[in-house]
Amino acid sequence: MNISVEFTLMPLQADFELPIIDFIRALHHSEFKVIENPLSTQIYGEYDSLMLFLNATIKASFDDIDHVVLNMKIVKSDRSEYEPHF
């Protein structure tokens, strides 16, 4: 089963930009499709392999940041080709 995952990583520290950039770079260095916009990042793939990757990537990010919030939404389908019709 394919899923779509949307993230917003929010380090609670003054120098917040580098941890966000590092997290997004880690996503881009994966085998999965990644799309960014100014407010969030989306990643798309097969559930089992994507969740294994995300578990390790999120843990590594959390290990590097003292205080952080990660908002995550998971949709049960690949929405990478979605285009609004309005």
N, C-alpha and C positions, 0 to 999 in steps of 0.2 A: 504494500500500500504506500502511495506517495503522500507526502505532507508538505505544507508550506509553514514556515516559522518566521515570525516577525520579532525583532529584538529592539529594545532601547536600553542601552547600557549607560548608567549614570553614576560615575565615580563621585563620591561625596568628599571632594578635596579640591584645593585651589588649582592644582595642575592636572585638570581632568582630561585634557585633549589627548595626550600620548596614550593613556590606557585604552581610550576608545579607538584610536587609530590602530594600536596593536591588536585589539580584539577583531576589528574588521579585516585587518591583514591576515590574521589566522583563518578567518572564514574564507577569504579569497584564495588562500593556499590549499584549499581542500578540492575534492573532486566534484563538489556540489555547485549548482548555479546560485550566484549571489547577486542581489540587486540592492543598491543603496538609494536613499533619498535623504533630504535634509533632516528628517525627524527619526528615521529608523532604518534598519537593514533587514532584508528578507533573505532567507536561504531555503532551497527547495531540494527534495530528494526522497529516497526510499526510507521509510520510517526507521527500521532497525539500524541501518548503517548511519543515517543522519543523527539519530539520537545517541549512538555510541560516540560519534565525533563530537557532538555538542556537549555531552557530559564531560569529556576530557578538556575541551576548549574552555568551557565555562569555569571548570575547576581551576585550570591554569590561570585564567584571568582573575578569579577570586583570590588565588594565592598571592598574586602580585599587587592587589589593591586592598588597602586596609578597610575602607568603608565604601560599599557600592550597592546600588540597586539595579536589578536587571528585570525589566518588564518583558514578558515573552507571551506571544499568542501562537497557538498551533491550530492549523486548519487541516482537516482530513481531505486533502486533494492538492494537486499541483496547480496553484493559481499564478504561476510565473508568466503566463501569456495573457492574463486578464487586462482588458482595456475598458475603462469606463465609457458608457454610452450616454453621456449627458452633456 
